[in-house]
Amino acid sequence: MAKREELEKLFAQYGFTDFRWLKPKNIRVAQWVRLRCMFGCPAYGLKGTCPPNVPSIEQCREFFSEFDEIAMFHFQKTLADPAERVPWGRETFQGLLNLEREVFLTGYYKAFLVAFGPCDQCEECSGNRVGCKDKKSARPGADALGVDVYATARDVGYPVQVLRDYKETMNRYAFLMIE
Ligand code: SF4
């Protein structure tokens, strides 16, 4: 519990106050999520942090099981203009990345950020890991790692719904893996 209190102070320093503590068993990893990436997503193969540039579903399950604590961060946002989506995402992601670094430097050496979507750091993505233009910063999104974000969020009482257009309020989720 002392660990959580210490971490919560760090989260607050970085402005992240809307979160829930999860255990690995709360992360709902499912094969169907990967199939949705492979069939139906127009970005398949175009993003360096998305399938097929990620571990198998079985490896993702194992990854999530290797941590003591998981902080699930909630971001609720309504955008007047769809063009705001990328700048907002980049700024929020950078804040989370700074927090991951701080948590690491505090001594939680396994700290790892699972982002709230595909990496959008560059205007044009390499589409693979080896050619990534910012290997230090790129992190996979939860869905890319097979997480059923809808079920995971609903299980802990967070809102999430399918959106029909960009003007609807988004509920996005990122995960900070800690031990
Ligand atoms: S950092 Fe750039 S090149 Fe690397 S995955 Fe993200 S968008 Fe693609």
Residues whose N, C-alpha, C, O or C-beta is under 5 A from the ligand:
A	BS01	SF4	G48 T49 C119 D120 Q121 C122 E124 C125 S126 G127 G131 C132 K133 D134 A138
